[in-house]
Amino acid sequence: MKAKKAMPKDLQRKLLGTVVEFMARSGVSDAAIEESFRCGLKKSRELRSGLGPDYTDGSYLQNGDVSADLLRAWHRESKFISDVDAAPRPLQLLKGKNSIRSIILSLHKKADVDSVIEFLKDARLIRKTSDGRYLPTAEAGTITQNDSFVVEHLVKSVTRLFNTMRRNTSAAGRSDPLIERYAYVSDLNPRDRKSFSEFTRLQGMAYLQAVDDWMEQRRVGRMRSLDRKGARGVVAGVQVVAYLGDEPQEGRSAGAEIAKRAKTARRRISTTSPPATPA
């Protein structure tokens, strides 16, 4: 059997260094980081010996996935939608069979309801109405602050990316690969940073809405009772991520900086080269 090529050391350090930096910025102590790496090394030894299971992508984050499914149900299920304008009905927080609490427990029986509700409030995904009930702030929630959800979301995102890439490179996955692609330029005009952000956000939301509608029609919960008997759903989804590099120094684009260096080099060559000998 042909041995697998080892990952270059510079890539190893970059990958692990990025993880360590994020953990440190999230307030994790050096001792806790070292303990995490010790557990990871133990896991790697188990994997190499064939004793341990792979890291898997569980059905729920403690707060994030439950809140996402809650907002989905609030905007789509008829019992939560107004007959007048097809908008979400205001709901009680804790009391009643159609309260936010009851929806959370219907989605995930072991969910920490208080924690999920606190997250919904802190992330401003729900707002209180004048009569004390609550409404979703928007159809699609956006998390802007650096809180515990962001950490959970990042860990889940990294795990999902690894699993997708591992699946696509396996013998079984190569015949039916999942999408894992990116569009990239190295010298976007810095003046277009805001336009890039707006364009990719709008296009990404349109794409996600289309995928969301497609998946919604194929959920196990929507199957007929006879077809649904014994059926278990699988976790599936798409994540769209845009990225931007740091602002170039002195407002220069990468292309302009390269052109300047090339021009300087040509001048240096022209001033140091001996004059041509006349024929």
C-alpha positions as CSV (number, residue, x, y, z in Angstrom):
1,M,0.0,0.0,0.0
2,K,1.3,3.4,-0.9
3,A,2.1,5.5,2.1
4,K,0.2,8.8,2.5
5,K,2.2,11.9,2.1
6,A,2.8,13.8,5.3
7,M,1.4,17.4,5.6
8,P,4.3,19.9,5.2
9,K,5.5,21.3,8.6
10,D,4.7,24.9,7.7
11,L,1.1,23.9,7.0
12,Q,1.0,21.9,10.2
13,R,2.2,24.9,12.2
14,K,-0.2,27.3,10.4
15,L,-3.2,25.1,11.0
16,L,-2.5,24.4,14.7
17,G,-1.3,28.0,15.2
18,T,-4.6,29.4,13.9
19,V,-6.5,27.1,16.3
20,V,-4.4,28.0,19.3
21,E,-4.7,31.7,18.5
22,F,-8.4,31.5,18.3
23,M,-8.6,29.6,21.6
24,A,-6.4,32.1,23.3
25,R,-8.5,35.0,22.0
26,S,-11.6,33.3,23.3
27,G,-10.1,33.3,26.8
28,V,-9.0,29.7,27.0
29,S,-6.0,29.3,29.4
30,D,-2.7,27.8,28.3
31,A,-3.3,24.9,30.6
32,A,-6.7,24.2,29.0
33,I,-5.2,24.4,25.5
34,E,-2.4,21.9,26.5
35,E,-5.1,19.6,27.9
36,S,-7.1,19.8,24.7
37,F,-4.0,18.9,22.7
38,R,-3.2,16.0,24.9
39,C,-6.8,14.7,24.4
40,G,-6.4,15.2,20.7
41,L,-3.1,13.3,20.6
42,K,-4.8,10.4,22.5
43,K,-7.6,10.5,20.0
44,S,-5.1,10.4,17.1
45,R,-3.4,7.3,18.5
46,E,-6.8,5.6,18.8
47,L,-7.6,6.5,15.2
48,R,-4.3,5.2,13.9
49,S,-4.8,1.9,15.7
50,G,-8.4,1.6,14.5
51,L,-9.9,1.7,18.0
52,G,-11.5,5.1,18.1
53,P,-14.4,6.5,16.0
54,D,-14.0,9.6,13.8
55,Y,-15.1,13.0,14.9
56,T,-18.7,13.3,13.9
57,D,-21.0,16.2,13.3
58,G,-23.8,16.0,15.9
59,S,-27.4,17.1,15.2
60,Y,-27.3,20.1,17.5
61,L,-25.2,22.8,18.9
62,Q,-26.4,23.7,22.4
63,N,-27.9,27.0,21.3
64,G,-27.2,27.7,17.6
65,D,-29.0,24.9,15.8
66,V,-32.0,24.8,18.1
67,S,-32.5,28.6,17.6
68,A,-32.1,28.2,13.8
69,D,-34.8,25.4,13.7
70,L,-37.0,27.5,16.0
71,L,-36.9,30.5,13.7
72,R,-37.5,28.2,10.7
73,A,-40.7,26.7,12.4
74,W,-41.9,30.1,13.5
75,H,-41.8,31.4,9.9
76,R,-43.1,28.2,8.2
77,E,-45.5,26.2,10.3
78,S,-49.2,27.3,10.0
79,K,-49.9,27.2,13.8
80,F,-47.2,29.9,14.3
81,I,-48.3,32.1,11.3
82,S,-51.0,34.7,11.2
83,D,-53.9,34.1,8.9
84,V,-54.1,37.8,8.0
85,D,-50.6,38.6,6.7
86,A,-48.8,35.3,6.8
87,A,-46.3,36.8,9.3
88,P,-45.1,35.0,12.5
89,R,-47.6,35.2,15.4
90,P,-46.3,36.7,18.7
91,L,-45.7,33.9,21.2
92,Q,-45.4,33.7,25.0
93,L,-41.9,33.0,26.2
94,L,-42.6,30.2,28.7
95,K,-46.4,29.5,29.1
96,G,-48.6,27.6,26.7
97,K,-48.3,24.7,24.3
98,N,-47.2,27.1,21.5
99,S,-44.7,29.1,23.6
100,I,-41.1,29.5,22.7
101,R,-40.2,27.1,25.5
102,S,-42.5,24.4,24.0
103,I,-41.0,24.8,20.5
104,I,-37.5,24.4,21.9
105,L,-38.4,21.2,23.7
106,S,-40.2,19.8,20.7
107,L,-37.1,20.3,18.7
108,H,-34.6,19.0,21.2
109,K,-35.9,17.3,24.4
110,K,-32.6,17.7,26.2
111,A,-32.1,21.3,25.3
112,D,-31.2,23.8,28.1
113,V,-34.3,26.0,27.6
114,D,-33.0,28.9,29.8
115,S,-29.7,28.9,27.9
116,V,-31.4,28.9,24.5
117,I,-33.8,31.7,25.5
118,E,-31.0,33.8,26.9
119,F,-29.0,33.3,23.7
120,L,-32.0,34.4,21.6
121,K,-32.3,37.6,23.6
122,D,-28.6,38.4,23.8
123,A,-28.2,37.8,20.1
124,R,-31.3,39.9,19.4
125,L,-33.0,37.2,17.4
126,I,-36.3,37.9,19.2
127,R,-37.9,41.1,20.4
128,K,-40.5,41.8,23.0
129,T,-43.8,43.3,21.9
130,S,-46.0,45.8,23.8
131,D,-48.2,43.0,25.3
132,G,-45.2,41.0,26.7
133,R,-45.1,38.4,24.0
134,Y,-42.2,37.9,21.5
135,L,-41.6,38.0,17.8
136,P,-38.6,37.1,15.7
137,T,-36.5,40.1,14.8
138,A,-36.0,38.9,11.3
139,E,-36.5,35.8,9.2
140,A,-32.7,35.1,9.1
141,G,-30.8,35.9,12.3
142,T,-27.3,37.4,12.1
143,I,-24.8,37.1,15.0
144,T,-22.6,40.1,15.3
145,Q,-21.1,40.0,18.8
146,N,-18.3,37.7,19.9
147,D,-20.1,35.5,22.4
148,S,-20.2,31.8,23.2
149,F,-22.3,31.0,20.2
150,V,-19.7,32.3,17.8
151,V,-17.2,29.9,19.4
152,E,-19.6,27.0,19.1
153,H,-20.4,27.9,15.5
154,L,-16.8,28.1,14.5
155,V,-16.0,24.7,16.0
156,K,-19.0,23.2,14.2
157,S,-18.1,24.9,11.0
158,V,-14.5,23.6,11.1
159,T,-15.7,20.0,11.9
160,R,-18.2,20.2,9.0
161,L,-15.5,21.4,6.6
162,F,-13.1,18.6,7.6
163,N,-15.9,16.0,7.3
164,T,-16.9,17.2,3.8
165,M,-13.3,17.3,2.5
166,R,-12.7,13.8,4.0
167,R,-15.9,12.5,2.4
168,N,-15.1,14.0,-1.0
169,T,-11.6,12.3,-1.0
170,S,-12.8,8.9,0.1
171,A,-13.6,6.2,-2.4
172,A,-17.4,6.4,-1.7
173,G,-17.5,10.1,-1.6
174,R,-15.7,10.7,-5.0
175,S,-18.7,9.2,-6.8
176,D,-21.1,11.6,-5.2
177,P,-19.2,14.6,-3.9
178,L,-20.6,17.5,-1.9
179,I,-19.9,21.0,-3.0
180,E,-16.7,22.5,-1.6
181,R,-15.6,25.4,-3.9
182,Y,-14.4,29.0,-3.7
183,A,-14.0,32.0,-5.9
184,Y,-10.9,34.1,-5.3
185,V,-8.8,37.0,-6.5
186,S,-5.6,38.3,-4.9
187,D,-6.0,42.0,-5.7
188,L,-9.5,43.2,-5.2
189,N,-9.7,47.0,-5.3
190,P,-9.9,48.1,-1.7
191,R,-12.5,50.7,-2.7
192,D,-14.8,47.7,-3.5
193,R,-14.7,46.1,-0.1
194,K,-18.1,47.4,0.9
195,S,-19.6,46.5,-2.5
196,F,-18.1,43.0,-2.2
197,S,-19.6,42.6,1.2
198,E,-23.1,43.6,0.1
199,F,-23.0,41.7,-3.2
200,T,-21.9,38.4,-1.6
201,R,-24.3,38.8,1.3
202,L,-27.3,39.3,-1.1
203,Q,-26.3,36.5,-3.5
204,G,-25.5,34.2,-0.6
205,M,-28.9,34.8,1.1
206,A,-30.7,34.1,-2.2
207,Y,-28.8,30.8,-2.7
208,L,-29.4,29.7,0.9
209,Q,-33.1,30.5,0.7
210,A,-33.3,28.3,-2.4
211,V,-31.5,25.4,-0.7
212,D,-33.5,25.9,2.5
213,D,-36.8,25.7,0.5
214,W,-35.6,22.5,-1.2
215,M,-34.5,20.8,2.0
216,E,-37.7,21.8,3.8
217,Q,-39.8,19.8,1.4
218,R,-37.7,16.7,2.1
219,R,-37.6,16.6,5.9
220,V,-38.6,13.4,7.5
221,G,-41.3,15.3,9.5
222,R,-43.1,16.1,6.3
223,M,-43.3,12.5,5.1
224,R,-46.6,10.7,5.2
225,S,-47.1,8.7,8.4
226,L,-46.7,5.4,6.6
227,D,-43.5,6.4,4.9
228,R,-42.2,8.1,8.0
229,K,-42.5,5.1,10.2
230,G,-39.0,4.1,11.4
231,A,-37.3,6.8,9.2
232,R,-34.5,8.8,10.7
233,G,-33.3,12.0,9.2
234,V,-29.7,13.0,8.6
235,V,-28.0,16.3,9.2
236,A,-27.6,18.2,6.0
237,G,-26.9,21.8,5.1
238,V,-24.9,24.4,3.2
239,Q,-22.7,27.0,4.7
240,V,-21.7,30.2,2.8
241,V,-18.6,32.1,4.0
242,A,-17.1,35.2,2.4
243,Y,-13.7,36.5,3.4
244,L,-11.6,39.6,2.9
245,G,-7.9,40.2,3.5
246,D,-6.5,43.0,5.6
247,E,-6.4,46.5,4.1
248,P,-3.1,47.0,2.2
249,Q,-0.7,49.4,3.8
250,E,-0.9,53.0,2.6
251,G,-4.1,52.0,0.7
252,R,-2.1,50.2,-2.0
253,S,-3.6,47.1,-3.7
254,A,-1.5,44.0,-4.0
255,G,-1.2,44.5,-7.7
256,A,-0.1,48.1,-7.3
257,E,2.5,47.1,-4.8
258,I,3.9,44.4,-7.1
259,A,4.0,46.8,-10.0
260,K,5.9,49.4,-7.9
261,R,8.5,46.8,-6.8
262,A,9.0,45.6,-10.4
263,K,9.5,49.2,-11.6
264,T,12.0,49.9,-8.8
265,A,13.9,46.7,-9.8
266,R,14.0,47.8,-13.4
267,R,15.4,51.2,-12.4
268,R,18.1,49.6,-10.3
269,I,19.1,47.3,-13.1
270,S,19.3,50.2,-15.6
271,T,21.5,52.3,-13.3
272,T,23.9,49.5,-12.5
273,S,24.3,47.9,-15.9
274,P,27.3,49.0,-18.0
275,P,26.6,51.1,-21.0
276,A,26.3,49.4,-24.3
277,T,29.5,49.2,-26.5
278,P,29.0,51.1,-29.8
279,A,29.3,49.0,-32.9
